[in-house]
Amino acid sequence: MPIAQGRTPVTVDNTALAPPLVVDLDGTLLRSDLLLETGMAFVRHKPLSLFKPIRWLLKGKAALKEGLAKATHLDVTVLPYDQEVIALIERERVKGRTIVLATASHISLAERIAEHLQLFDQVLASNSERNLSSHKKRDLLVELYGAQGFDYIGNSLDDIEVWKSARSAYVVNPESGVERRAAAHGNVKQVIQSNTPGLNHWMKALRLHQWMKNALIFVPLFAAHQITNPLLVWQGLVAFLLFGLCASSVYLLNDLLDLADDRHHASKRNRPFAAGRLSIKSGLIAFPAFLATAFIGALLLLPWQFAAVLAAYYVLTLAYSLSLKRHMAIDVISLAILYTVRIIAGAAATSLELTFWILAFSMFIFLSLALVKRYAELRDARKKGHTEKTRGRGYYPDDLEMISSLGASSGYLAVMVLALYIHDQSTNALYSHPQVIWLACPLLLFWITRIWMLTHRGQMHDDPVVFAVRDRISLMVGALFALVFWIAA
């Protein structure tokens, strides 16, 4: 591959040209793995063809890589490249060194990355017949440049064999035990630690702050005036924890499936998996572990009905991640249902009955908040001058006015449901002074109106539920709302 055009001319130091610098791709130049990237992209776009990769794998790993590379399209311009490795390469290019990209990833992907980065003089990669990793990579490099005739930058156990035959070894963000084994050969020139996953990255990926939404599980307890029942409160707490584990599993899977879309988003591109802070492999291990823990706990500790509701939540969330969120109207209705399912789960965990009023109120209020979220996204897109359909969604920026109309109407319908609830016979049986609940209606009207006004002004930067928990005025309204029902009781 010729030296790419369009970069700063290379100044050659003819006094002592070093041997070629060979750079690994997955986990080294790239804070990700292209086999897993293409695998997740395949599942994301072709979920009904999951058996195809198995057939490819039966023909060998090289066939699997080629099949996935040809069946998917990765935008290589937004992949998480390691800037420290790129800086090292650029410094060596200035010295006139030949830079070689040698990777076990498929040749089509490697060439596209090389064309994008404009850093490499030659590309060596896997094809349909050869998986260029470990000793196969070493043998090819020794054939081309001779033993100790090249320097090599790598990160994994597969690179140990290559480092044995290299003049100098550069170790980048090494896997467990790799640095020690590489150092045993005595040719390690530099160790680059530019990406160390931390607890903060996992907390962000698990979206622990989103667990506050699971407080909806306690709504049936409050509605039935059973919040002082210790057994039911304990069951509610267990349900809250298990639902949170299931939700975090969903968030992990969603992030893995949405890598491409997230990398094109102004803020979501900083999510741990999209930015390469956490590996796809670790996510593929973590999400089923959390999911299994949630369901085993549900079956052992709570009524079976809770496990059934949890399964329905997971299936709907998975459908939302794979397809529903890309369809106009279906996406926001699905979000409203997902919020309502939390209330249903609380009733199932505590064996309490749900009323028509709770379900109707929940659907309307959370449909309004789901539309708030979409409005905020589209407003940002319009502000940036975009006119095309938003990536991964079913809306255009010109849909703003209709969305605001539908969202505000849905919020006000929730107030109407609350007003009708006051005249229900069951309300009279639960409350000593049900007429006091009328005071909750103007509070809710104020809050919904304020939420939509803030969104219209571009001041809604979070999920509206998370915003409400952090917003001082929303918390005050919530406290007054609760006080009204306490007085009515």
KEMARVEX-630423 format. One line per field, with one value per residue (C-alpha): x, y, z; residue number from 1. Coordinates in steps of 0.2 Angstrom, whole numbers. Example, Ala and Ser with C-alpha at 12.3 -4.5 7.8 and 13.67 -1.06 7.14 Angstrom:
2
px	[62,68]
py	[-22,-5]
pz	[39,36]
resi	[1,2]
This chain:
489
px	[0,8,10,-6,-8,-14,-3,11,27,39,56,68,83,95,108,100,84,76,68,49,37,23,7,-7,-25,-37,-34,-19,-22,-40,-48,-60,-60,-67,-73,-84,-88,-94,-103,-113,-117,-123,-135,-141,-146,-149,-156,-166,-150,-140,-136,-126,-111,-111,-110,-96,-87,-88,-77,-64,-61,-55,-71,-81,-71,-74,-93,-95,-85,-95,-112,-110,-104,-93,-90,-72,-71,-79,-71,-62,-43,-30,-23,-6,-3,-7,5,19,16,17,33,41,34,43,59,56,52,41,24,15,-2,-2,-19,-29,-44,-51,-41,-56,-58,-40,-38,-52,-45,-28,-36,-45,-29,-17,-3,3,14,8,-7,-6,-22,-33,-42,-54,-40,-28,-31,-16,-13,0,13,6,8,26,30,25,34,50,48,46,59,69,71,73,71,56,48,31,17,4,-7,-13,-7,-7,6,19,25,27,37,49,55,54,69,59,42,29,16,-1,-14,-9,-21,-18,-1,4,16,26,27,33,46,53,61,70,66,51,55,39,23,9,-6,-18,-34,-37,-55,-61,-76,-83,-84,-94,-105,-109,-112,-123,-133,-135,-143,-157,-162,-172,-185,-188,-195,-211,-211,-217,-232,-244,-239,-243,-259,-265,-259,-248,-231,-230,-232,-214,-216,-223,-210,-196,-203,-204,-185,-180,-190,-182,-164,-168,-177,-162,-150,-161,-162,-143,-141,-153,-143,-127,-134,-142,-125,-117,-130,-130,-111,-113,-127,-119,-103,-113,-121,-114,-115,-118,-101,-93,-102,-89,-92,-94,-78,-68,-66,-74,-71,-85,-80,-82,-99,-104,-99,-107,-125,-130,-122,-133,-148,-146,-144,-160,-171,-164,-167,-185,-189,-182,-187,-203,-220,-218,-229,-215,-203,-216,-217,-198,-197,-210,-200,-184,-192,-201,-184,-175,-188,-186,-167,-167,-182,-196,-186,-183,-201,-211,-224,-221,-205,-213,-228,-215,-206,-223,-227,-210,-212,-230,-222,-212,-228,-236,-220,-222,-240,-234,-220,-232,-247,-257,-271,-269,-283,-288,-284,-265,-262,-271,-262,-245,-248,-252,-239,-225,-230,-229,-211,-206,-211,-201,-186,-189,-193,-176,-166,-175,-173,-154,-154,-164,-153,-138,-146,-151,-166,-164,-172,-162,-150,-158,-175,-191,-192,-187,-183,-199,-209,-206,-222,-233,-222,-225,-243,-245,-234,-243,-260,-254,-248,-265,-274,-265,-272,-289,-287,-282,-297,-309,-300,-306,-325,-322,-330,-314,-306,-320,-316,-297,-297,-306,-306,-305,-310,-293,-285,-291,-276,-265,-272,-265,-249,-248,-254,-240,-226,-231,-232,-215,-207,-213,-208,-191,-189,-196,-182,-169,-165,-170,-153,-157,-169,-185,-187,-169,-171,-186,-176,-162,-173,-176,-193,-199,-194,-204,-219,-217,-217,-232,-241,-237,-243,-260,-263,-257,-269,-283,-279]
py	[0,17,31,40,57,73,72,83,78,66,73,58,57,47,45,29,23,11,-5,-5,-1,-14,-10,-21,-15,-23,-17,-8,6,3,3,-11,-27,-27,-45,-41,-24,-33,-46,-34,-24,-40,-44,-26,-26,-44,-52,-65,-72,-77,-94,-87,-83,-101,-108,-96,-101,-120,-116,-107,-91,-83,-87,-79,-63,-62,-66,-53,-40,-42,-43,-27,-9,0,18,18,37,36,21,23,25,27,44,40,26,37,50,37,32,50,53,38,43,60,50,41,24,12,10,-7,-11,-30,-36,-52,-42,-44,-35,-25,-17,-14,-6,6,11,13,24,34,37,40,33,17,11,-7,-17,-35,-43,-59,-65,-79,-92,-85,-78,-67,-69,-75,-87,-84,-65,-68,-80,-67,-53,-63,-68,-50,-42,-55,-60,-44,-34,-25,-17,-22,-13,-25,-29,-47,-64,-68,-54,-64,-74,-59,-50,-64,-61,-42,-30,-20,-22,-9,-15,-5,-7,-25,-39,-48,-56,-49,-36,-49,-62,-48,-42,-59,-58,-42,-31,-21,-3,6,1,13,13,25,16,8,3,9,7,24,17,3,13,24,9,1,18,16,33,26,14,28,25,8,18,16,-2,6,15,0,0,19,17,3,12,-2,7,3,-16,-22,-38,-29,-16,-29,-38,-21,-18,-35,-31,-14,-22,-37,-25,-14,-28,-33,-15,-13,-29,-21,-5,-15,-25,-9,0,-15,-15,4,7,14,26,31,36,49,57,72,65,46,44,46,31,18,5,18,27,10,13,-4,-19,-27,-43,-38,-31,-48,-57,-44,-42,-61,-62,-48,-55,-72,-65,-55,-70,-82,-70,-67,-85,-89,-74,-67,-73,-81,-67,-55,-65,-66,-47,-45,-57,-46,-31,-39,-45,-28,-19,-30,-27,-9,-9,-20,-12,-2,13,17,18,34,34,16,21,33,22,8,19,23,4,1,13,6,-11,-6,-2,-19,-27,-19,-25,-43,-43,-38,-47,-31,-27,-13,-1,6,23,19,11,25,39,30,28,46,54,44,45,64,62,51,64,77,66,65,84,88,77,85,102,100,93,107,120,112,114,96,93,74,60,58,43,28,36,39,57,73,90,97,85,97,106,90,81,96,96,77,78,92,84,68,76,86,69,62,77,73,54,60,72,57,46,58,53,34,24,15,32,36,20,23,42,51,67,63,80,86,77,91,101,89,93,111,105,92,105,117,103,97,114,119,103,107,125,121,108,121,133,120,117,99,90,74,61,70,57,60,78,78,69,82,98,107,114,97,90,103,99,81,84,95,81,68,80,82,63,61,75,66,50]
pz	[0,-5,7,9,2,10,26,32,22,31,35,33,45,34,48,56,48,61,55,51,65,65,73,79,77,89,107,102,89,92,109,103,93,75,76,91,83,67,77,87,71,63,78,78,60,56,72,63,55,70,64,49,60,67,49,45,61,57,42,53,61,45,37,51,50,32,33,46,38,22,30,40,37,51,50,53,55,73,80,97,91,105,103,112,99,85,92,93,75,69,79,70,53,55,57,40,47,37,46,44,50,54,61,63,57,40,26,20,37,39,23,26,43,35,21,35,46,32,43,35,21,21,27,32,38,38,23,19,20,33,51,53,72,84,76,59,60,67,53,40,48,50,31,26,38,46,64,75,59,65,80,86,95,103,118,120,123,104,103,114,99,88,102,103,85,86,89,101,109,113,125,125,138,141,145,162,163,146,152,163,149,137,149,150,133,138,123,130,125,131,140,136,149,141,145,162,165,182,193,187,170,176,186,171,160,172,174,192,193,182,196,203,190,199,214,204,211,227,219,223,241,243,233,244,260,264,265,284,281,285,275,259,261,261,246,237,242,235,219,217,218,206,194,194,190,176,170,171,160,147,148,144,130,123,123,114,101,99,97,79,83,100,91,80,95,104,121,119,111,128,135,141,127,113,118,121,139,143,131,121,128,146,142,134,150,162,154,155,173,179,170,177,195,193,187,199,214,207,207,224,234,226,219,202,195,198,188,174,174,174,159,150,154,147,131,128,131,120,106,109,108,92,83,91,95,77,73,75,89,93,102,114,118,122,134,143,144,151,165,168,169,184,193,188,194,211,212,207,220,234,228,228,215,203,198,182,188,192,175,165,175,172,153,150,161,155,137,140,147,133,121,131,128,109,108,117,105,89,96,97,79,72,81,72,56,53,42,39,49,66,66,74,76,66,67,58,66,58,69,84,84,83,97,109,105,108,124,132,129,136,152,154,151,166,176,170,175,193,194,189,202,215,212,211,225,229,233,246,254,255,260,274,264,246,241,247,232,221,227,218,201,200,207,193,180,185,185,167,160,168,161,143,144,150,136,123,129,127,146,146,145,155,155,161,176,181,179,190,204,203,200,216,211,205,222,231,220,223,242,241,230,243,257,249,248,266,272,262,270]
resi	[1,2,3,4,5,6,7,8,9,10,11,12,13,14,15,16,17,18,19,20,21,22,23,24,25,26,27,28,29,30,31,32,33,34,35,36,37,38,39,40,41,42,43,44,45,46,47,48,49,50,51,52,53,54,55,56,57,58,59,60,61,62,63,64,65,66,67,68,69,70,71,72,73,74,75,76,77,78,79,80,81,82,83,84,85,86,87,88,89,90,91,92,93,94,95,96,97,98,99,100,101,102,103,104,105,106,107,108,109,110,111,112,113,114,115,116,117,118,119,120,121,122,123,124,125,126,127,128,129,130,131,132,133,134,135,136,137,138,139,140,141,142,143,144,145,146,147,148,149,150,151,152,153,154,155,156,157,158,159,160,161,162,163,164,165,166,167,168,169,170,171,172,173,174,175,176,177,178,179,180,181,182,183,184,185,186,187,188,189,190,191,192,193,194,195,196,197,198,199,200,201,202,203,204,205,206,207,208,209,210,211,212,213,214,215,216,217,218,219,220,221,222,223,224,225,226,227,228,229,230,231,232,233,234,235,236,237,238,239,240,241,242,243,244,245,246,247,248,249,250,251,252,253,254,255,256,257,258,259,260,261,262,263,264,265,266,267,268,269,270,271,272,273,274,275,276,277,278,279,280,281,282,283,284,285,286,287,288,289,290,291,292,293,294,295,296,297,298,299,300,301,302,303,304,305,306,307,308,309,310,311,312,313,314,315,316,317,318,319,320,321,322,323,324,325,326,327,328,329,330,331,332,333,334,335,336,337,338,339,340,341,342,343,344,345,346,347,348,349,350,351,352,353,354,355,356,357,358,359,360,361,362,363,364,365,366,367,368,369,370,371,372,373,374,375,376,377,378,379,380,381,382,383,384,385,386,387,388,389,390,391,392,393,394,395,396,397,398,399,400,401,402,403,404,405,406,407,408,409,410,411,412,413,414,415,416,417,418,419,420,421,422,423,424,425,426,427,428,429,430,431,432,433,434,435,436,437,438,439,440,441,442,443,444,445,446,447,448,449,450,451,452,453,454,455,456,457,458,459,460,461,462,463,464,465,466,467,468,469,470,471,472,473,474,475,476,477,478,479,480,481,482,483,484,485,486,487,488,489]
